[in-house]
Amino acid sequence: MSSLSLSLSSTTTTTLPPLTTDDYTIKVIRSKAINRYCKHRNANFQTFLHLVQYWSTMFSPDTDLLSEVARSGNVELINGLIKGYRGSIHINYKDIMDNACYYGHLDLVRYCYTNNTIKEFGPNSLNCAVIMGHVNIVRFILDQHLDGGQQNLLHKITSSSMERAIERNNGIAMVHFYLYDCTTDQQTIPIDDLCKMATKHSKLDIQQLLDHYKLEQQQQQLLSSSSSSLLK
């Protein structure tokens, strides 16, 4: 078998050793190298196909390959791996979903919902998005459960996840969503608890947002009471 030359740059070229059909050790090494390549954030599906076709046809996917690829949100690569290695690759949509939510890959979250007919994602994926302040993903997940499941999912946003969101620099977006996009009966974390979290982590902007929200709620209650009195 002829050797394969891969161009590394305009000035350097490396020549890979020829692979004989009985050289099992080299096959295993190259398979591991392809797994490592797939897990890199800049990996792409076309290069993966090239490596498998011309460098090591004996590719064996790692058990955690799909969940690791999910960190970079590479939908094309994940889709290609699932379709091309369905009989041998470990597919756990929950792990893929958790990483997609944590690292903020909405396209991959959509892919999981489209291709996983069971939809067993649970509250962990939701809280991964909450922790990192990915409001677009939280909104998308809740929108998938407008048939009654949204209420239950929202009740599983934990206080610890919200506090970790507040602790991060982008936590104000998550708090704003929780206050203004969720109804008061869906807000299972008391506003006073959120205030304590903001104070604990010295988040003045979040504290101001919470104070403003509480003032609005008081004004609405006064208006509501006034209206009720006038109608009597």
N, C-alpha and C positions, 0 to 999 in steps of 0.2 A: 504494500500500500504506500502510495506517495505521501510525503510529509506535507503539512499545511503551514503556510507562512501567513502570519497575522501582522499587519502593519500597525505599529504602535505610535508612530509619528511620521513626519515627513522625512526624517533623517535616520530613524532606527527601525530595524525589522528583526523579529525573533522567529526562529524556525522551530516548530514543535517536533518532537521525535515521532517517527512513524509508529502507528499502533498495529501490532500484530494481533490476529484473532485470538491467540492463546495468552495474551498478556493481560491477565485478569487484574493485576495490581494497578496497572496504569488506567484501566477502565474505571476502577473504583475511585482512584484519585481524581480523575477528570469529572466523574459524576458529582463528587463532593464540590469540586471547583464550580461546576454549573449551578449547584444549589446555592453556593455563596454568592455567585453573580446575581441570581434571581432576587436575593434578599437585599441587594444594594439599591439605594434609592433611585439611582439613574438607570437601572436595568430596563430593557425594552424587549418586547415579544419577538421582534424580527431577529435581533441578535441572539436571543435564546434559541430560536429555530435553527439559526446558522450553526451555533455551537453543537447542538444535538445532531444535526445532519452531517456535519463535516469533521467534528472533533471527537465526539463520544456518543455513539448510538445507544449505549447501555446506560441510560440516565435513569436513576432511581430517586424519586422525590423524597426529601426529608419529611418526617411526620409533621413538623411545624412550618413547612414551607409556605403554605397559603396564608396562615396567620401572620407570618413575618413579612410577606409581600404586602399584606394589608397595611402595614405601617406606612408605606409610601403611597398607598392609594392607587396602585397600578391595576386598573380594572381590566385592561386588555390582556395583561400577563396572567392575571388570576383566571380570567375567562378561558384563555388558551390552555392553561395548565389543567383546569377542571375538565374541559372537553377532550383534551388530548390524552389525559392520564386518568380518566374516571375510574378505571378498574384498579389502579395502583396507588393513587394519591389519597391522602387522608383529608376528607372534606368536613370541616366543622364550621358551619356558618356562624355559630355563636361567637367563636373566637375571632373570626374574620370581622364580624360586626362590631365586637368590642373594640378592636384596634382601629377600625374605620371611624368609629365614634370618637375615640380618644384623640386620634390625630387629625380629626376634622375633615374627613374625605366624604363629602355628601354623595358624590357620584357612586362611590363604592357602597354606601349605605343603601342607595336606591337599587343597586345591582343585587344586593342581598335580599331585599324585599321582593324583587322581581323573580329571582331564581330559586328562592327557598320557599317551597310550598307550605312548610310546617309553620313558619313564622315564630319559632320558639326563641325569641331574643331576650325577653325578660327585662327586669329593671336594671341589670348591670350595665347594659349597653347605653341605656338612657342616662344613667348616672355618670358614665364615662364622658358623655358629651357635656353634661352639666358641669363637671369638675373643670373641664377645659374651656368652658364658656362658649361652646359652639351652638349658639342659639338657633342657627338655621337647621342644624341636625335635630335638636330637641323639638323644634316646631314640626319638622317633617315626620318624626316618629309619632308624635301625638296626633298628627293629621291622619295617620294610617289607622287610628283607633277611634274614629269619630262615631263608630257604631255602638259605643258604650264602653269600650276598653280604655278610652283616653283617661277617664276619671280614675280608674284603678292604677294605670301607669303613673299618673301624676302623683298619686298618693305614695308612690314608691320613690319619689325624689327625696333622698335622705337629707337630714340636717348636716351630716358630716360632708356630703357631697357639695351642698350649698356653701358650707364654710370654706371648703377647699377652693371653690370658685371665687368666693370673696377674697380669699388670701392672694389669688393671682391678680395680675395687672388688668386682665380683661373681665374681671368678675362683675363689673357694673352692668355690662350688657345682659348677663344672665339674671341679675337681680331685677333689672328693668323689665325683662320679659316676664319674670315670675309675678311682678306686681301688676303689670298693665295688660298682659295677654292672657292671664289666668284669672278666672273669677274668684271672688273671695271665698266661696265654699270649696274651691279647689286648692286654696292656699293652706296646706296642712302645717307649714312651718310658721309659727307666730311671728308677727312683724317685730315684736320686742326682741325675739331671739336673733333675728337678722341684724337688728341694731347692735346687740351685744357682740355679734361676730365682727361687724364693721369697726366697732370701737376697739376690740381686741387686736385687730390687725392694722389699726391706724389708717383705715380707708375713709378719709374725710369726704371724698366725692360720693361714696356709697351712703355714708351717713346722711349727707345732705339730701340725696335722692329719697331715702327712707323718711326723713323729716318732712319733706315736701309731700310725699305720698300720704303720710298720716294726716297732715293738714288738709289735704284734699278730701280725705275720707270724713274728717270732722265736718267740713263745710257741706259735704253732700248729706250727711246725717242731719245737720241743722236745716238745710233746705227741705229735706224730706219731712222733718217734723213740722216745719212751718206750713208746708202744703197740706199735711194731714189735718192740722188745726184749722186751716181755712175751709176745708171741705166739711167740717163738722157743723 
